[in-house]
Amino acid sequence: MEHHAQQAAARPQSDSRNTPLLPLGALMLAGISLGAQAQSSGAGAPAAQQLPAVTVQAAGEAVQDGYRATTTRVGKTLQDPHDIPQAVTTVTNTLMEEQQVGSLREALRNVSGLTFNAGEGGRSGDNMNLRGFYTFGDMYLDGIRDTAQYNRETFNLEQIDVLRGSAAMLFGRGQAGGVINQVSKTPLLGDRGKITGSIGTDDYREITGDFNKQLGDSTALRLNLMKRDEGSIRENAVTGTEAEVRREGVGVSLATGLYTDSEITLNHYYLKTADNPDYGVPFDSRTKRPSRLFDPEDFWGTRDTFDDSETNITSLVHQLRLSSKAELRTQLRYATYNRAYWAAAPSNTRAPTVDLTAGQSKTRRSETEDLTLQSDLTMRTELFGMKHELLAGVEYLKENATRWTLLNQGSAASAHYTGGVLNRPAAGKYSGDTIAVYAQDTIEFVPDWKFTLGLRRDELDADYDFYNQNTRIASSAALSFGETSVRTGLSWQPSADTHYYLSYSDSFSPTADLYQLSGNAYPAERSNVTELGAKWLLLEGDLALRAALYRAEKEWERNTDLESSAAILTRKRRTDGIELEVAGRITPKWEVFAGLSLMDADILQVAENRNAAGVATKADARLKGQVPRNTPAATFNLWSTYALGHGWKVGGGVEAKTERYAYSPSTANADNLFVNGNFKPNTAPAYARWDAMLSYEQPKWVARLNVKNLFDKVYYDQVYDNGGFTVPGTRRTVILTGEYRF
């Protein structure tokens, strides 16, 4: 009841018409510290007078948002998602903890309209579709590009924000589906700690730690640790080898100047993975369904297959409060991503063997290095009798990436893999420089009505080169793109609890770090999204409802498979959709998070590809009007909990998707996709996966039991979009978790 009342009392602050601009550093912490929320209401007082009260309130365990997030920076300035004229879904830390989520992929099951791609062609790792469009170029960490291909974890995340629709004006080059922004945990004032341990079926073992230490009046250190080992019911019957997850990570953050006009945060993130990757089961060429020639538990990997990576990300953030209504936020980041994998794609004719002779080997080694400098100025003012919320920024991005294909040395490949031993002599290298400037103004031109207009200009210069023993031997392309992006919206907020909007945004994606196929032969991908939406806050702000009706179109869609010879997938395609979402507390004991997405997707114009001689080849004309890959007609997710009293809580939910296609839409002869004149590509069946949870919570400790895939259903949640295979989802998994707080 106490948190329920506090949320209700804090809710009116989300109305930007009546709230002064608070220090962004203090507001960032508000999403994870109730003490910071209480402090923000007195922003006009001198900082020195506020510190003692903050210290007392923040000393205890931070009270989180529950399922309804009240703060996000996905719009470049910290605000309530309710006030953004675009659809936003936030997966909160509370939701992830109750579901015993470890990976980003598992957390995103809570996002309607999102599907999973199986890794292939250098695109393994986190690879999702949103509203039917790729998102691998739209992954961000604290607002900075994080598009390297690796498997992300959630132990150092406070929440995950999904801004739906094109967002190039805010974030730079990207796709039509939307932006997935991971929000890191940051230091709090006060001392607190939490140690969590979990054990489960299939050798599931995880331990995490979250420790915060106040070092002075305005200085604090936060440390997050994780180690997880996880087996699988899927194994190679000959060798007993299982698909495996072996991951460990550290997130450390030091902040000084908390709740003052000048806040500096230095943080470092480290993640190491040593998995045995699972590429699933083949499709049957006759039935176009997952093959029944083999058991769903068969695994084609061997003792020699592997997926190893190391990620290091260091960031320096400075938030400078220029006045009560203006702030400058600057970030400098240096990140390196090193990865090598050797996977076995399944065979549709041969059962798994002791070596790699049955399945097709999929190999890659990559090294990525990014340097980013980003600065945003936000200000609220009045001009010509109207209120303005101004945003202006600049960004510089330096990218370097090198990719190799590993040499095939037989069944003992991994035993010989030591750094560069298995690298082929020739390596493909990408180097790019991007400079961007952007500005946006939100004008309240009459009471309750706001108009938003933003423009961004990106200039990209990049090169692809091939090297042999560090000597340049060829250049495949020199790229130069200059693109302008726009974001606009009209909002009507007749009350603090109601928001109706109409928005338009576009995006672009040139042939840059994500593709190495077409050079300057084609214009950049172009996407645009029009969205009509409504957002309501009910029950004194504890429950958020939203609805959106949208149309998303994309031109010159590129192929994401680096091993393909076809650069263009479709010339133009469209998704029309409806989304409904609810998040928050219905009663003090009953919480819910649910989403429904209905999508009607079509290929409007088929692909056109040109060879080295400039000869154009069009895709099969019969593919026009067909449903694009991995775009189900409907998805639904639900998670709900009920507090029974005396510390007991019960919960559960479902994730459901209709069938999804897997095929290449750029093929010139699509005879194998049609049966008796009917379109019949490889198809992953519809499914519904049910989960359950029971917990007992006390102030200092928590015990929780999670059962994932309660009914042990065989289902397929990832598809290789070019059609060869699909990956089964998790079978029934039982996990027991204990947590100690201090």
C-alpha positions, -999 to 999 in steps of 0.1 A, spaced: 0 0 0 28 24 8 44 21 -27 9 23 -42 3 56 -24 38 69 -32 33 62 -69 0 81 -69 15 110 -51 44 112 -76 23 107 -107 14 144 -114 51 151 -118 49 133 -151 29 162 -165 57 181 -182 35 212 -184 37 218 -147 71 203 -137 103 223 -139 133 207 -155 151 187 -128 187 177 -128 190 149 -153 214 130 -130 188 130 -102 161 121 -125 181 92 -140 183 77 -105 146 83 -98 136 52 -118 155 30 -94 155 50 -61 124 61 -43 146 84 -23 155 102 -55 118 105 -64 111 121 -31 141 144 -35 130 156 -70 100 173 -56 122 198 -39 145 206 -68 143 243 -63 161 241 -29 199 243 -27 217 210 -32 235 212 2 201 214 20 188 183 2 217 159 6 210 148 42 173 139 34 184 120 3 210 100 22 185 88 48 159 78 22 182 61 -2 199 40 25 173 13 22 164 -10 -6 154 10 -37 117 7 -45 113 0 -82 86 9 -106 69 -25 -106 56 -32 -141 48 4 -151 79 23 -158 77 60 -149 109 72 -164 127 67 -197 155 84 -217 145 68 -250 134 102 -262 168 117 -255 155 135 -224 143 119 -192 105 118 -191 75 96 -184 68 73 -213 32 85 -211 43 118 -225 61 105 -256 41 108 -289 52 73 -300 46 38 -288 70 28 -260 73 -6 -242 95 -9 -211 105 -42 -195 113 -33 -159 138 -48 -136 110 -61 -114 94 -80 -143 128 -95 -153 135 -106 -117 101 -123 -112 105 -142 -144 141 -152 -136 154 -136 -168 191 -139 -176 195 -130 -213 182 -100 -232 165 -123 -256 145 -139 -228 135 -105 -215 122 -94 -249 96 -121 -249 76 -95 -230 75 -73 -261 45 -79 -284 52 -78 -321 88 -91 -316 101 -123 -331 135 -140 -330 159 -149 -358 183 -178 -357 219 -168 -362 235 -172 -395 258 -155 -420 276 -135 -393 243 -124 -377 243 -148 -348 238 -133 -314 209 -111 -304 189 -109 -337 152 -99 -335 124 -86 -357 101 -59 -345 69 -51 -364 84 -75 -390 116 -55 -395 152 -63 -384 165 -46 -352 202 -57 -352 210 -22 -364 189 -7 -336 205 -20 -305 216 7 -280 231 8 -245 223 39 -226 215 57 -258 247 48 -277 250 24 -306 256 -12 -295 252 -31 -328 281 -56 -326 268 -92 -328 270 -108 -294 246 -124 -268 236 -98 -242 228 -103 -205 205 -84 -182 223 -86 -148 235 -49 -152 203 -35 -166 177 -15 -148 152 -16 -176 149 -22 -214 131 5 -234 116 -3 -268 107 28 -288 86 15 -317 88 29 -352 115 47 -371 138 67 -349 167 80 -370 162 116 -359 169 106 -323 195 77 -328 209 79 -363 207 52 -390 183 24 -382 153 3 -393 115 7 -394 107 -16 -364 121 5 -336 149 10 -311 159 -14 -283 177 6 -256 193 -11 -226 195 10 -195 224 3 -172 222 3 -134 239 33 -118 251 43 -83 227 54 -55 233 74 -24 232 50 6 246 15 12 227 -16 -1 235 -50 -14 218 -81 -28 231 -116 -35 210 -140 -56 216 -177 -63 196 -200 -85 197 -237 -93 175 -256 -117 170 -285 -141 194 -291 -170 223 -280 -148 211 -245 -144 233 -225 -121 234 -187 -116 248 -164 -90 245 -126 -92 255 -97 -69 244 -61 -68 263 -39 -43 261 -2 -38 284 18 -15 282 55 -7 317 70 -5 309 106 4 281 132 4 276 129 -33 298 100 -44 288 63 -47 301 31 -63 279 3 -77 291 -32 -86 271 -59 -104 284 -94 -109 270 -125 -128 280 -160 -135 256 -185 -152 260 -220 -165 231 -237 -183 227 -270 -201 199 -282 -224 176 -311 -230 189 -311 -265 221 -332 -269 241 -351 -294 231 -387 -289 265 -400 -301 287 -378 -279 263 -367 -251 273 -331 -259 246 -306 -250 238 -271 -262 253 -249 -234 254 -214 -220 285 -204 -200 286 -167 -192 301 -143 -167 301 -106 -164 310 -75 -143 294 -40 -143 311 -13 -122 300 23 -120 314 52 -100 294 85 -97 303 117 -81 283 149 -78 250 130 -73 221 154 -69 243 184 -77 245 206 -107 275 187 -121 274 149 -120 301 126 -135 297 89 -139 325 65 -150 314 29 -158 328 -2 -173 310 -33 -185 326 -67 -191 309 -98 -205 325 -132 -214 306 -160 -230 317 -196 -238 286 -213 -252 281 -243 -273 256 -228 -299 224 -244 -309 213 -241 -345 182 -261 -341 165 -286 -364 160 -286 -402 128 -280 -421 113 -308 -440 114 -300 -478 82 -319 -483 60 -307 -455 77 -273 -451 75 -279 -413 102 -287 -388 115 -322 -397 102 -353 -380 131 -374 -393 149 -365 -361 139 -361 -325 133 -325 -313 160 -331 -287 187 -340 -313 217 -316 -313 242 -314 -341 269 -297 -322 299 -316 -310 326 -313 -283 345 -290 -308 318 -265 -316 319 -232 -296 308 -196 -294 333 -175 -274 332 -137 -269 346 -109 -248 329 -75 -246 344 -45 -229 325 -12 -228 338 19 -209 318 51 -207 322 85 -192 291 106 -187 289 142 -176 255 158 -167 258 196 -162 228 215 -150 231 250 -165 199 263 -149 166 250 -135 154 246 -171 185 237 -191 210 208 -190 239 195 -210 246 157 -211 278 144 -227 289 108 -231 322 94 -243 324 57 -249 351 32 -261 340 -4 -267 356 -35 -281 338 -67 -291 358 -99 -298 340 -130 -309 347 -164 -325 322 -192 -331 321 -226 -348 286 -239 -350 269 -269 -366 238 -262 -386 215 -293 -387 214 -317 -416 180 -327 -432 193 -361 -441 219 -372 -415 216 -376 -378 242 -360 -355 277 -376 -355 308 -375 -333 324 -349 -355 312 -321 -379 306 -343 -409 268 -344 -405 259 -308 -401 271 -278 -421 298 -258 -403 291 -221 -396 322 -202 -386 331 -166 -380 356 -145 -361 351 -108 -356 368 -79 -339 348 -46 -335 360 -13 -320 338 17 -315 345 52 -303 315 75 -296 311 111 -285 276 123 -279 263 156 -264 227 166 -258 214 200 -247 178 201 -234 161 233 -224 126 245 -215 117 281 -223 89 304 -234 90 322 -268 62 342 -284 39 333 -255 43 295 -261 61 269 -241 90 251 -258 109 219 -250 141 221 -270 166 194 -278 199 199 -297 228 175 -301 259 164 -319 274 129 -323 306 115 -336 310 77 -342 342 60 -352 338 23 -362 363 -4 -370 354 -40 -377 373 -70 -390 357 -103 -400 373 -137 -409 359 -171 -417 377 -198 -397 396 -225 -416 381 -260 -415 406 -283 -397 383 -312 -390 367 -325 -359 393 -311 -336 389 -276 -348 384 -259 -314 414 -276 -299 436 -257 -324 418 -224 -319 442 -201 -301 436 -164 -310 444 -161 -347 456 -196 -355 424 -205 -374 420 -172 -392 421 -173 -429 448 -151 -444 423 -127 -460 402 -106 -437 374 -81 -446 378 -48 -428 353 -20 -423 361 15 -412 336 42 -409 332 78 -396 298 93 -389 291 129 -378 256 139 -369 238 171 -358 202 172 -347 176 195 -332 140 191 -320 114 214 -306 81 205 -288 58 235 -288 27 239 -267 10 262 -291 -24 262 -273 -32 247 -239 -31 209 -239 -18 208 -275 18 202 -285 36 199 -318 69 182 -321 93 187 -350 129 173 -352 155 171 -379 188 153 -380 216 152 -406 241 122 -407 272 122 -428 289 88 -432 322 80 -449 333 44 -448 355 18 -466 355 -19 -470 389 -35 -477 404 -70 -478 438 -77 -462 463 -105 -464 487 -107 -435 479 -70 -427 486 -60 -463 457 -44 -482 450 -64 -513 417 -50 -525 389 -25 -518 353 -36 -523 336 -2 -517 341 33 -506 309 46 -491 297 82 -487 262 88 -475 245 120 -463 210 116 -451 184 138 -434 158 123 -409 127 138 -396 104 132 -366 71 150 -360 41 145 -339 9 162 -327 -2 156 -291 -34 163 -273 -32 159 -235 -65 171 -221 -54 159 -187 -23 145 -171 -37 110 -174 -47 111 -211 -26 115 -242 -37 112 -279 -11 116 -306 -4 114 -343 32 109 -352 54 104 -383 91 94 -383 115 80 -409 149 63 -409 177 52 -432 203 26 -432 231 27 -458 254 -2 -467 276 3 -437 288 -19 -409 257 -41 -410 260 -52 -447 290 -58 -469 273 -66 -502 261 -38 -523 285 -8 -518 271 23 -535 252 3 -561 219 11 -543 205 40 -523 203 37 -486 174 18 -471 146 41 -463 117 36 -439 88 57 -427 62 51 -400 29 68 -394 13 61 -360 -20 71 -344 -21 63 -307 -36 68 -273 -22 65 -238 -42 64 -205 -32 64 -169 -58 47 -147 -61 40 -110 -43 72 -99 -15 64 -123 -8 29 -112 -20 13 -144 -10 24 -179 -29 15 -211 -19 23 -246 -32 16 -281 -15 22 -315 -25 20 -351 5 22 -375 17 18 -410 54 11 -416 70 10 -451 106 1 -461 124 5 -494 155 -12 -507 155 -37 -479 190 -53 -476 200 -89 -470 214 -95 -436 232 -127 -445 268 -119 -453 272 -153 -470 245 -145 -496 251 -132 -531 219 -111 -532 222 -77 -516 185 -67 -519 157 -87 -503 127 -66 -513 123 -33 -532 95 -22 -510 74 -38 -482 48 -27 -457 34 -37 -423 1 -24 -411 -5 -31 -374 -25 -26 -342 -10 -28 -308 -26 -29 -273 -7 -29 -241 -14 -27 -204 12 -24 -176 10 -18 -139 -11 -24 -108 -48 -32 -109 -51 -34 -71 -24 -32 -44 -20 -69 -47 -26 -76 -84 -1 -66 -111 -2 -72 -148 19 -67 -180 4 -77 -213 6 -69 -250 -12 -78 -282 1 -71 -317 -18 -78 -349 3 -74 -381 -7 -74 -418 25 -74 -437 30 -76 -475 58 -74 -501 48 -45 -523 77 -47 -548 101 -76 -553 138 -73 -551 161 -62 -579 198 -73 -578 227 -64 -600 258 -85 -606 294 -71 -610 287 -64 -646 256 -44 -638 231 -69 -651 198 -67 -631 179 -98 -619 145 -94 -604 130 -117 -578 101 -140 -588 71 -118 -595 48 -142 -576 64 -131 -543 47 -97 -546 18 -96 -521 32 -124 -500 39 -122 -462 75 -113 -454 97 -135 -433 93 -140 -396 63 -117 -394 34 -135 -376 -1 -122 -380 -5 -120 -342 16 -121 -310 4 -120 -274 22 -119 -241 9 -118 -206 25 -119 -171 5 -113 -139 11 -118 -102 -11 -117 -71 1 -111 -36 -16 -137 -14 -5 -121 19 20 -130 46 48 -127 20 34 -152 -5 30 -142 -42 18 -163 -71 22 -155 -108 23 -168 -143 18 -159 -179 19 -169 -216 38 -160 -247 21 -168 -280 28 -164 -317 10 -174 -348 30 -192 -376 61 -175 -391 76 -180 -426 113 -186 -434 124 -182 -470 145 -160 -493 123 -133 -510 151 -123 -534 152 -156 -554 146 -154 -591 129 -188 -593 105 -195 -564 90 -227 -576 100 -245 -544 80 -219 -524 47 -228 -542 27 -260 -540 -1 -264 -566 0 -226 -571 -3 -219 -534 24 -200 -514 39 -226 -490 74 -217 -477 91 -233 -447 69 -225 -417 75 -225 -379 42 -235 -363 21 -213 -340 27 -218 -303 18 -208 -268 43 -212 -239 30 -210 -203 52 -200 -173 45 -200 -136 60 -185 -105 56 -189 -67 76 -167 -42 79 -160 -5 93 -126 3 106 -111 35 124 -77 40 158 -93 40 153 -124 18 133 -139 -10 127 -175 -21 112 -180 -55 102 -210 -77 99 -205 -115 86 -231 -140 92 -221 -176 72 -239 -203 50 -253 -176 34 -279 -200 67 -290 -216 55 -280 -251 77 -286 -281 77 -252 -299 100 -233 -323 107 -197 -314 137 -189 -337 138 -192 -375 167 -189 -398 149 -164 -421 165 -178 -454 147 -210 -446 171 -238 -437 163 -245 -400 145 -234 -369 155 -236 -332 133 -252 -306 124 -231 -275 132 -240 -240 115 -272 -227 101 -274 -191 127 -258 -168 124 -256 -130 145 -230 -112 147 -223 -75 161 -189 -65 172 -175 -32 180 -139 -26 195 -121 4 194 -83 9 214 -62 32 
